[in-house]
Amino acid sequence: MDQPTSLAGLDLRAEIDRLRKERNAVILAHYYQKPEIQDLADFVGDSLDLSRKAQATDADVIAFCGVRFMAETAKILSPHKTVVLPDMDAGCSLEDSCPPEQFAAFRAQHPDAIALTYINCSAAVKALSDVIVTSSSAETILAKIPAHQKIIFGPDRNLGGYLARKTGRDLILWPGVCIVHEAFSETELLKLKAEHPGAPVAAHPECPAVILDHADYVGSTRGILDYAMAMPGETLIVATEPHIIHQMEKALPGKTFIGAPGADGNCNCNICPYMALNTMEKLYLALRDLTPRIEIEEGLRLRAKKSLDAMLSMAGATVGQGDLSKVKVTGD
């Protein structure tokens, strides 16, 4: 739909603030969103943390600037709130790699295995899973499952492989990958390390093993941010979607943060194309029209919520550990 003419001349920031108040809305922004969206959000953080923050508010509307599975998670946890996603095409390569009917067939091939499933999946796949995990909670949950129990881990084979190597568990891996984290180049990373001797590398476990092998810290997006806050040095190489660097630079303006390069020697190929679909214009329209709206059939929602609840009961202290800060939005 061609929208620019109808929005010409609008002060989008002011209009979004107005609609936020009129709709009693909370605006959520994932760390991978563009800086201008992060800067106007009520909460900036990881996907599950954002959904739990929104659940705890008295907002009637959740505007989730992220991708579809994140907005679905918010709806699973807050069924009576209206949840809008600025662009319904904002999907996820991990979610796309794991269609529910194929995942159900995969489970049927391993009837003795339970399914630990990374949160980057659809509500339908969550409903087919036993326990949902985040990158920060997966190891804790694995430690609570008996060693003899067979485990399917999906949809991210890189995260699953990292967990298998770290814990010694034999995991049955679904073959999905994140196209953003898969794009990092070992050769280019080594060149960057040579240019900045002594600079540590912080990497997300969705990266391939050849990248993680060079990392000084491996952790969730929030964990990488915490590592940046605590590191003693002046320079950090960051191997995850580069928009997280915006929060690092805001919090630590005197330090240098460098996005790990892709195969072409720059980090542009590592910008998530799905996250980039959300714009200020689309956020304004979503708040104005309350669409695109996330709807989940109640039976499916309850089945999906069961696997989320299992995670929270097994590792509640390691998930949703907080966002960088509550972003104060002022209208004056």
Summary of the structure (lengths in Angstrom):
residues: 332
radius of gyration: 19.6
end to end distance: 32.9
largest distance: 63.4
contacts: 1164
relative contact order: 0.18
helix: 45%
strand: 16%
